Structure formats: structure tokens, C-alpha cells
Amino acid sequence: MDDPFELLISTVNYRTPAHTIDCINAVLADADDLPPFRMVVVDNDSGDDSVALIGEHIAAHDLEDRVRLIPAPRNGGYAYGNNLAIRSALDQGARPRYIWFLNPDTRVRPGAGRALIDFLEAHEQAGMAGSRLEDEDGSPQISAFRFHSPVSEFAGAMQFGPLDRLVRGRLVPMPLRDEPFEADWLAGASMMMKARLIDDIGLMDEAYFLYFEEVDYCAAARRAGWTIWYVPQSRVYHAVGAATGISDHRKKAPRRPAYWFESRRRFFIKNFGKATALMSDVALLCGFAIWRLRRAIQRKPDLDPPHFLGDLFSHSVFRKGFSIE
């Protein structure tokens, strides 16, 4: 790198060049509030005009000193793309203090990056900090979570209010507050970490193609003694689903891709062991089957992913076993 910088911003594009360009512009609009930074955009072999459009935007606005575009040789997924951005910076001698994972379908609000940096600077044991993700109108999206468990899998699938209240402390989504609080894991759409975590936990696990990689990374950080925090003073607009293809839970969901189920199975086996993985599959299968029956009886709207129950069983430990590479 030509100039030293304190902040590395990693953004992975896959067939969303317009979103990525808007993301770049939002970061640059807030540049005066950030320390010296370099934004690395990895195009995950989109196979469309992404590289041309993003490259033309960078060149037309003379952004080469702050934004670098890397065309990846293959689409290796979210973890692969972010790792490529980090490795490229480190290989060129960069030694950033902070790494900000920022989805292409986000638009940072003023001060979003500074709020994360200030929090991490002020809290020695804080290893990662995540933003308050918002709809365009400023309404908050759930972006701080507890780890998944058999209890949360069953309750989440059941969608039954009295059960949720009974196990509220075990549900995956955490109630949002106006002050920072500690979480198990954060939404990866806007998540910053201290770069020295890499010395303790390495880079992201590239065996995850998409989904659960940020959960896995936060779990690794917590095992290494770091804490994970939600920082609502960092506000970021997130166009849910634009970059990943899995939509807002408030709308009819598309069919879950096979890699979602494979990532879920890997996460449970790797982080909690075979017994918990098996119990979690049983819990989700049973909970969702009961929910489907209740939904039909009560004539509730069907917002569930098509073929979810069959797809879940096909990718469960009952069919796939416990082997993970």
C-alpha cells in the first residue's frame, strides 16, 4: 500500500454493482470522520458487468488512493471474499488497527464508523462491535443475537408467543436497546473488529459459503476471551436481502439454498458438538412441523420458505451425518 492506514474496510460484491457503488459513496461521504482508511472491494467472480462498472466509478472519481477493486478468480463465498481483502492488504505490508466488514447493500449513516472505533478503543476486551442496522426510514432491524441452541431452534420454528415468553432468555434475537450491550454474535452486514484478533483466531472459516460464518467467527472470538458488542450509536441502513438473496423475514421467503443448511449443520457440529447438532435438528424439524399444522388450522399466511421441512431433513445430520471438512 502506498500510505499507511488504520482502518481496512472490506466489502464483497456479487452481482450488485449499483449497491456497491452506493456503499462506496456513503463511506467516502463520511471520510472526514474516519481515520486514514483503505476500502477493498472484492468482486466474487460475478460474471456480469460488476468489475467494469465499479472499476469505472473508482477511476472516474479518482478514488484509487482510498478504494481498491480486486476481481476474485472464483466465487468462494462471503468468508472467502473477506479473507481475500484482508490477505491482500496484509501481503502489501498494511497493518491496520481495525477491520470493518461492510455489506454492499448498506449505506453508512454519518458517524457510523467513528462510533464503532471509539467503542473498541474505549473497551480493551471488546474484540468486535456491530452497528444498529436500519430500514430506510430509520426503523431498527434485529442485528444482535444469542447463539443458537436446541431450545431456540424449537421455539423459533414454533412461532408461539407463550412459548417465546417462557424461554425469552434463550431466543436468538436479542431485544434492542439504546445503549451498547454485549451479545453472542452480530449481523455481519456492518461489523468491526480489532485487527489483532487475527493473531488469536485467524481469518474466517472459508468452508462456510454463505451464512453462519459471522456467527462462527464471533464464537471463535468469544472462546479466545474477547467480548462482542452491539453499538447503536453506529447507524447503518441495510437493504435486507439485496446482497444475499434471502429476504426480509417480514415478507414471503424464497426457498433456502442448500448452502444455508450446510452452513447451519457445520456451525452446530463445529462449535457445539454432535449431540447438540442432533438435538438441534430434531428441535427444528419438530417445531416447524407443529407450526405448519397450526398455521393450516388457524389459516395464517404462509411466509415460510418453500420445501423447508424436506430440505431441512435432506441436509440434517440424519442424512448428511456428522462429518465436516
N, C-alpha and C positions, 0 to 999 in steps of 0.2 A: 504494500500500500504506500502511496506517496506521502500521506500525512498521518500521524498518529491520531487515534480516535478512542474515545471512552465507551461509546455505545455502538454495538452492532445490531442492526435491525434486519431480521430475516423474514422474508415473505416468499411463499411458494405459490406460483401461478400454475393453474391448469385450465386452459381454455376460458379464462375470464380476463382478457386483457383490459377491457374497459374498467372493470372493478379495480384491477391492479393499478392502472394509471391514476384513478381517483384516490386510491390509497396512498400512492407516492405523493400526489399533490397535497393531500391533507397533512402528511408528515412534514413536508417542506414548508407548508404554511405556518407550522408551529416550530420551525427550526431554531428561532431565536431563543426559545425556552428550553432547548436541549443542549447538552454538552456536545463537543465535537463527535460526529457520528458518521457511520457509513451504512447505507441501506443496500443489502444484497438481495436481488430478486432472482430466484431460481425458477426457470420455466421447466416444468416436469414433462418434457417431450410432448407438448400439447398437440402437435401435428396440425395446428391451424396457423393463423397469422399472428399469434401472440408475440413471438420473438420479434417479428418485424414491427408490429405496432408499438410495443413497449420500447424497443430499441430506438425507433424513430422519435418517440416522445422524449427519451433521455437526451438524444443528440440535438433535437430541435430547441430544447430549453437549456442546453449546456449544463446538464446535471451530472456529467461523468465524474466530477470530483466528490459527489455525495451518493450517487446511485450506480450500482454495478449490476448488469444483467448477465446471468450465467445460464446458457441453454444446457440442460441436463441431457445425457445420452439416452436416458430411458425414464419412464415414469415409475419411479421406485416408491412413491407414496410420500406422505407428509413427513415422516421422520427422516426418510432418505433425503428429501429436498432440503430440510433444515440443516441436517448434518453436512450436506454439501456446501451450504452457505458458510457454516462455521469453519469447516476444514479449509475452505478456500481463503478465508481471512487469516486463519492461524498459519497456514502454509506460506503466506506472504509476509509474515512477521508481525501481524497485528496482535495486540494484547489488550483487547477491550476489557473494561471492568464489568460491563453489563451486556446481556444479550436479550433482545426483545423479539419474541415470536409474535408476528402480526399477520393475521389473515388478509388476503387480498380483498375480501368483502367487508373490510372495516374502514371506518373514517374516524381518525382520532379527533376528539374534541380538544380545544385549547387547554394546554397544561397536562394532558393525559400522561405523556411520557415522564415529565418532570415529577408528577405525583408519585409514580412508581419508584423512580430513582431516589427521591427524598425519603420515601419509606424504607427502602432497602438500606440506605446509608444510615438511617437512624436506628435500625434494629439489627444487631450483629448476627443473631441466629436465624434471621429471616433469609431464606435462600431463594424463594420465588414469591412474586406478587402479581396479582391479576386485577384487571380493570373491571369496573362496572360496565357491562355490555348493555346497550340500549337499542330500542326501536328508534326509528327516525324521529318520532315525536318525543323522545326522551324517556319513554316508559322502560323500566328496567327488565332485563332478561336474567333468568337464573344463571349464574356463572360461578358459583362456589358450591362445593359438593362434599359429601361424605363418601367413603369408599363403599362399593357395592358389597352386599352380603346376601346369604340366602333369605334373610328376613326382608331386606329391601327389595330383592327380586320378586318375592311373592306379593308384598304389599303394592309395589309399583305396578305389577301386572293386574292385580285385583281392581284397582281404582275404586276403592270403597272407603268413603270418608271416615266412618267409625274405626276401621282398622288403621287408617293413616294416623288418626289421633292417638290411638293406643301405642303405636310404635314410632311416633313422630321423631324421636331422637335417633332412629335408625334409617330413616328415609334418606335417599341420596341427595336430593336438592336441599340446600340449606336456606332458611329464611334470610332474606337480605336485610341489612341494617345500614344506617347512615354513617357508621364509624367502622374502621378496619376490624376484621376478626379473622381468627385462624380457621383454616379449612383443611380437609384431607387432600383435595385436588381442585384445580381451577380449569375453566374453559380455556382451551389453547388458542382461541381467537386473538387474545391480547394478554400475553403472559411474559413477564420479565424475570430473568434470573441473574444472580451474581455469576460471572464467568468462572470464578474459581470453583464452582460446583463441579465443573468438568473434571477437575483433579480427583474428586471423590466418587463420582457416579458415571463418568464417561459421557458419551453422546447418547442420543435417543436410540432405542431398540428398533432397528430397521426391519425386523421381522413383522412388525405391525405395518400393514399397508396404509390403512386409514382407520381411525377411531381407536380409542383406549391407549394410544401412545403417550398422550399427555398425562393420563391417569397413572400409567406405569412409571413415567418419569418423575411425577410427584411422589409416588410411593418409594422410589429409589432414593429421592432426596430426604424423605422423612426417615427412612431406615438409616441414613448416614448422619442423622442428628439435626437436620435443617428443619425449619418451620415454613409453612405455606400460608400466605395471607391474601385475603380479598381486600382491595383498597378502593372504596367507592369514590374517592376524590379523583381517581383516574377514570374518565368517562369516554367511552368509545362506542360509536354507532356500529352495529353489526347487522348486515343484511343476511339474516339466518338462512343457511342452505345454499346460498349463491355459489359458494366455492366447493361444497361437498356433495350436493345433490340430495341430501337428506333434509327434509323441510322442517319448518316450524311445527312444533307439536300441536299448535292450535288449529292446524289445517289437516286435510286428508293426507296421510303419509304415503309416499311411494313404497314400493317393495324394497325391503332391506337387501343390500347387496351381500354376496357371500362373504366378502372380506369383513363386514361388520360382525358376523357371527364368529368368524375365525379369530378376529382380534379379541372379542369377548372371551372366548374359550382360552386363548393364550394368556390373557390377563389373569383370570382366576387361577389357572394351574401354576403359572409362574410366581404369582405373589401370595397365594393363599393355600396352595397345595391341592392334591387330588380330591380329598374328601369334601372340601368346601366347593370345589368346582362341580362335583357331582350333585351336592345338595342344592347348589345354586341353579343348576339345570332343572332339577326336579321342581324346585320352588317356582321358577319362571314358567315351566310347562303347565304345572297345575294351576297356578294363579291366572295365567292367560286363558286356559280352558274354562275356568269358572267365570271369568269376566265375559268371555264370548257368550256363554249361556245366559248370564244375567243381562247382557246387552240385548240379546234377542228377545228375552221375556219382557224387558222394560222398554223395548223399541227405542233404544238410544241410538244416536247417529254413529255410523261406522267410520271412524277416523283412523283405524288401525292399518298398518302395512298389509297389503295383500299377501296371503300364503304364509303369514308369520309363524303360525304354530308348526306347520310342516317344515318350513325352512329351519326353525329353531331345533326341531328334533333331528333333522338331517345333519346339522352341524354340532350337535351336542356331544358330550363325552360318550353317550351310549352308542353313537355311530362312528365318531372320529377317534375315540379313545383319549388317552392322556399324554400322548407323545407330542412334544413341541420342539422345534428345531432351535 
